[in-house]
Every structure is written in C-alpha cells, then in structure tokens.
Amino acid sequence: MFGGGIGESSPYIRNSICEGMAGCGVVVGEERNAAAVGLPPGQAGRIRADDGSVAIYVVAAEEETWVAGETLVFFPASVKD
C-alpha cells in the first residue's frame, strides 16, 4: 500500500520500489500505476498488474485531518472556540 506524499503522487517511485519483486508476486501495472495520481481523499486505486498475485494499492490519505485530530487529543485545553 502506498499513501501520502511521494507514495500517493509518484508512479515512478512506486514502480522503483516494486521493481525486481515479480518473483514474490509483486507486479505493478503500468497504466494503473500512472492513473493512480490525484485520487480524492479516502479513495484507493489498485495498481497491481493482472499477472501479479500480491495486492498493491495507492490510498489517498487525509493527513491534515488526521494530524488535526491527534493534536486535539493531546492538547484539548489549548483549543478555544
């Protein structure tokens, strides 16, 4: 699974990471990989090639929302209405 930052926005990086792993069933579909950029937050796109046996996904993360929520957990008294 690739998400956030480079993992979410760089088909080149995703392909480079998975390159040479076909023997383990990790095969990236070139067209699917290229199309899995700019997904709406919360969406996922499968980039595994049909001849691969390991699931490979790109997930559009909502990092800002997660960070804001975690900040409220640790600093609830510092937030003013």
Secondary structure, DSSP 8 states (H G I E B T S, - for coil): -EESHHHHH-HHHHHHHHTT-GGGT--B-HHHHHH-SS--TT-EEE-B-TT--S--EEE---HHHHHHHHHHHH-GGG---
